[in-house]
């Protein structure tokens, strides 16, 4: 075999071009497998292509095959393919030489049930929805113009570049990227850890805390996006204190994080558009507001100026308004010196009357009277202070005696109570011990009685008294001799074991007639016939 496969021996073998080999494989597959029916779950379906054809894959738990539906067939189908549905596809197998893979060209499609992943997703959606993680009341409003935006995505994909370019075009903001795996084993844990990590950043720390989070990933099949259906990611999104935008997959892709996020974006680019407004539009809007404000201010000034002119024309002249007040001022200024002199004379008379009543003896008498009242008040104050102190001292001494007596009485009462409780506890312990012993005796007697009853009712006791239990070949007990056929295999159980026997042809037997006695008798001897021997039923 080695010589046959040696390179020197293959020199004369005919050569194939790649196209010839691909065409040969194509003919072999198409001739061997004509029309086939394949059951599987639709994966990677993104709707009809721009050409009208539909491209996706059929898969099960261990294999995957590419599928295509041509435009004409897709238009005539009543049942349209959907991502995650389990279907039965009818078509023919062929190969696609451009990528060296085989595929099925579907001619008919019918549903076979929801796929395993979709069923799991629906079950998890119902469970988390029942916990309230998808309620609208939990969702937060997005900041109008965030200073810092946190992005959770793969650093090597096109998603982060699309987001950065879109932010640069609309309104440049500071972006913090937390690199994670967005597909495969461990990706769900990394995404959840990134969301928790952004929320754990302190305010005013060396790394600024984001005002908005974007969880983004490009399109893919249901398996590719399954990390964002994991419960750990959904719970992390629902618990985030920072407003979160979910931008996973394309517009037709739906994951569970979309329901828990505060806002769902159909694409990562749309998430960047939701995050910030357009700066140029803001400039135009601000300029529009400035023009409108200046126009309103100018219009208001013109209106007030016209109103002022109209009011000025309607008002009388200033000389006419001030004529009467000027006359009043002249009259008041003329009577002011006369009023001042009269007021001075009135105050002088009042001072003279008051000075006539004030003498040195009167002041001395008032001072002496005040000193006497002060001395009496001080003496009364000293007596009251002494009486109050004496009353308070007596009261405190009485309270101290009562407190000491109450303390001793309370201590004695507590000791007596402790003693009574100790005696009660000992009595209850003794009663519990006696009750436990009585209960154990009753249970022991009950167990003994049950054992004796079990022994008495057991059929093995009957076997020990000399009886036997007969069973047929099927292990069933035989209750009558008429139930045994000739040649039947029987099992006879004794107290010390079992014996296999074979039944003979006789049924119930009778004993021979007893022989007549040798002694003569006047009456003929009666024949005694024995009855058939039958054990009866042991049960």
PEVENPE-V851587 format. One record per pair of residues at least 12 apart in sequence whose C-alpha atoms are under 8 Angstrom apart, sorted by the first residue. I is the first residue (numbers start at 1). GAP is how many residues later the second one is. Records with the same first field share a line. If there is no record, write none. Layout:
# PEVENPE-V851587
I->GAP / GAP
This chain:
# PEVENPE-V851587
19->78
22->75 / 78
23->74
25->70
26->68 / 69 / 70 / 71
29->64 / 65 / 66
30->62 / 63 / 64
33->59 / 60
34->58 / 59
35->55 / 56 / 57 / 58
36->54 / 55 / 56 / 57
37->51 / 52 / 53 / 54
38->50 / 51 / 52
39->19 / 47 / 48 / 49 / 50 / 73
40->18 / 19 / 20 / 46 / 47 / 48
41->16 / 17 / 18 / 19 / 43 / 44 / 45 / 46 / 73 / 74
42->14 / 15 / 16 / 17 / 39 / 40 / 41 / 42 / 43 / 44 / 45
43->13 / 14 / 15 / 16 / 40 / 41 / 178 / 179 / 180
44->12 / 13 / 39 / 176 / 177 / 178
45->12 / 36 / 37 / 38 / 176
46->37 / 206
51->20
52->18 / 19 / 22
53->15 / 16 / 17 / 18 / 21
54->14 / 15 / 16 / 17 / 20
55->12 / 13 / 14
56->12
65->37 / 38 / 39
66->36 / 37 / 38
67->36 / 37 / 38 / 39
68->35 / 36 / 37 / 38
69->36 / 37 / 38
70->35 / 36
73->34
77->31 / 32
79->30 / 31 / 32
80->29
81->28
83->139
84->30 / 31 / 33 / 34 / 138
85->26 / 27 / 28 / 29 / 30 / 33
86->25 / 26 / 27 / 28 / 29
87->22 / 23 / 24 / 25 / 26
88->21 / 22 / 23 / 24
89->17 / 18 / 19 / 20 / 21
90->16 / 17 / 18 / 19
91->13 / 14 / 15 / 16 / 17
92->12 / 13 / 14
93->12
117->105
121->108 / 135
124->107
125->131
133->102 / 105 / 127
134->104 / 125 / 126
138->100
139->104 / 122 / 123
140->103 / 122
141->102 / 121
142->70 / 101 / 102 / 120 / 133
143->68 / 69 / 100 / 132
144->131 / 132 / 133
145->130 / 131 / 132
146->27 / 64 / 65 / 66 / 129 / 130
147->26 / 27 / 63 / 64
148->25 / 26 / 27 / 28 / 60 / 61 / 62 / 63 / 64
149->24 / 25 / 26 / 27 / 61 / 62 / 63 / 64 / 65
150->25 / 26 / 27 / 28 / 48 / 60 / 61 / 62 / 63 / 64
151->24 / 25 / 26 / 27 / 62 / 63 / 64 / 65
152->25 / 26 / 27 / 28 / 39 / 42 / 43 / 61 / 62 / 63 / 64
153->24 / 25 / 26 / 27 / 28 / 29 / 62 / 63 / 64
154->25 / 26 / 27 / 28 / 63
155->22 / 24 / 25
158->60
159->57 / 58 / 59 / 109 / 110
162->106 / 107
163->105 / 106 / 108 / 109
166->103 / 106 / 107
167->105 / 106 / 109
169->109
170->103 / 106 / 107 / 108 / 109 / 110
171->105 / 106 / 107 / 108
176->34
178->16
180->14
182->35 / 43 / 45
183->41 / 42 / 43 / 44
184->40 / 43
187->40
188->39 / 40 / 42 / 44 / 45
189->43 / 44
191->42
192->40 / 41 / 44 / 45
195->41 / 42 / 45
196->40 / 44
198->12
199->41 / 42 / 43
210->32
211->31 / 32
212->30 / 31 / 32 / 33 / 63
213->29 / 30 / 31 / 32
214->30 / 31 / 32 / 33 / 57
215->29 / 30 / 31 / 32 / 33
216->30 / 31 / 32 / 33 / 52
217->30 / 31 / 32 / 51
218->30 / 31 / 32 / 49 / 50
219->29 / 30 / 31 / 34
220->29
225->23 / 24 / 30
226->29
228->20 / 27 / 28 / 29
229->26 / 27 / 28
230->26
233->24
234->22 / 23 / 26
235->25
237->20 / 23 / 24
238->22 / 23
243->18 / 19
244->17 / 18 / 19
245->16 / 17 / 18 / 19 / 20 / 26
246->12 / 15 / 16 / 17 / 18 / 19 / 25
247->17 / 18 / 19 / 20 / 21 / 23 / 24
248->17 / 18 / 19 / 20
249->17 / 18 / 19
250->16 / 17
251->14 / 15 / 16
252->14
459->79 / 80
460->35
463->31 / 32
464->30 / 31
466->28 / 29
467->27
468->24 / 25 / 26 / 27
469->23 / 24 / 25 / 69
470->20 / 21 / 22 / 23
471->19 / 20 / 21
472->16 / 17 / 18 / 19
473->15 / 16 / 17 / 18
479->57 / 58
480->54 / 56
481->26 / 27 / 53
482->25 / 26
484->19
485->18 / 20
486->17 / 18 / 19 / 20
487->15 / 16 / 17 / 18
488->14 / 15
489->12 / 13 / 14
490->12 / 13
508->24 / 25
509->23 / 24
510->19 / 20 / 21 / 22
511->18 / 19 / 20
512->17 / 18
513->14 / 15 / 16
514->13 / 14 / 15
